[in-house]
Amino acid sequence: MSSERIEYDKEEQLIKVYRSFDKAKTLVPKSELKRWTDVVNAGEDDQGRPVKAVRYIFSNEETARYNQQPVAFAGLETFVQSNGDAAPVGDDPEFSVREDFGIDGGS
């Protein structure tokens, strides 16, 4: 079973998406990533709160690493929760075009 919990940090203007999946190698759905990318691009969420960033916080390090590149490519942050603290995961994505991730269908 997968779960999602969302928190808003007013001070940092940050949405934290706590995400977990039953299977470690499960990708966040593209439609979900797009939703949060749209929020970041708009600069506010559906409640009108200012948003500078969206941070995915995974409960499992393997899941965080598996999702890091697509999440980063979507312009979002990837973190893993360990011992009560959240730590950043990974670097920028290694692919360069949207088709590499399957975001655009191409021709």
DAGI-V737829 format. One record per residue. N is the residue number from 1. RES is the residue in three letters. PHI is phi as a letter, one per 30 degrees, with the letter a starting at -180 (NA if undefined). Layout:
n->N res->RES phi->PHI
n->N res->RES phi->PHI
This chain:
n->1 res->MET phi->NA
n->2 res->SER phi->c
n->3 res->SER phi->b
n->4 res->GLU phi->b
n->5 res->ARG phi->b
n->6 res->ILE phi->c
n->7 res->GLU phi->b
n->8 res->TYR phi->c
n->9 res->ASP phi->c
n->10 res->LYS phi->d
n->11 res->GLU phi->d
n->12 res->GLU phi->c
n->13 res->GLN phi->h
n->14 res->LEU phi->b
n->15 res->ILE phi->c
n->16 res->LYS phi->c
n->17 res->VAL phi->c
n->18 res->TYR phi->d
n->19 res->ARG phi->b
n->20 res->SER phi->b
n->21 res->PHE phi->b
n->22 res->ASP phi->d
n->23 res->LYS phi->c
n->24 res->ALA phi->e
n->25 res->LYS phi->c
n->26 res->THR phi->b
n->27 res->LEU phi->d
n->28 res->VAL phi->d
n->29 res->PRO phi->e
n->30 res->LYS phi->e
n->31 res->SER phi->d
n->32 res->GLU phi->d
n->33 res->LEU phi->d
n->34 res->LYS phi->d
n->35 res->ARG phi->e
n->36 res->TRP phi->d
n->37 res->THR phi->d
n->38 res->ASP phi->d
n->39 res->VAL phi->d
n->40 res->VAL phi->d
n->41 res->ASN phi->d
n->42 res->ALA phi->d
n->43 res->GLY phi->i
n->44 res->GLU phi->a
n->45 res->ASP phi->c
n->46 res->ASP phi->d
n->47 res->GLN phi->c
n->48 res->GLY phi->i
n->49 res->ARG phi->d
n->50 res->PRO phi->d
n->51 res->VAL phi->b
n->52 res->LYS phi->c
n->53 res->ALA phi->a
n->54 res->VAL phi->b
n->55 res->ARG phi->c
n->56 res->TYR phi->d
n->57 res->ILE phi->b
n->58 res->PHE phi->c
n->59 res->SER phi->d
n->60 res->ASN phi->b
n->61 res->GLU phi->d
n->62 res->GLU phi->d
n->63 res->THR phi->d
n->64 res->ALA phi->d
n->65 res->ARG phi->d
n->66 res->TYR phi->d
n->67 res->ASN phi->c
n->68 res->GLN phi->e
n->69 res->GLN phi->d
n->70 res->PRO phi->d
n->71 res->VAL phi->d
n->72 res->ALA phi->d
n->73 res->PHE phi->d
n->74 res->ALA phi->d
n->75 res->GLY phi->i
n->76 res->LEU phi->c
n->77 res->GLU phi->c
n->78 res->THR phi->c
n->79 res->PHE phi->b
n->80 res->VAL phi->b
n->81 res->GLN phi->d
n->82 res->SER phi->b
n->83 res->ASN phi->h
n->84 res->GLY phi->i
n->85 res->ASP phi->c
n->86 res->ALA phi->c
n->87 res->ALA phi->b
n->88 res->PRO phi->d
n->89 res->VAL phi->b
n->90 res->GLY phi->i
n->91 res->ASP phi->c
n->92 res->ASP phi->d
n->93 res->PRO phi->d
n->94 res->GLU phi->c
n->95 res->PHE phi->c
n->96 res->SER phi->c
n->97 res->VAL phi->b
n->98 res->ARG phi->d
n->99 res->GLU phi->d
n->100 res->ASP phi->e
n->101 res->PHE phi->c
n->102 res->GLY phi->i
n->103 res->ILE phi->d
n->104 res->ASP phi->c
n->105 res->GLY phi->d
n->106 res->GLY phi->i
n->107 res->SER phi->c
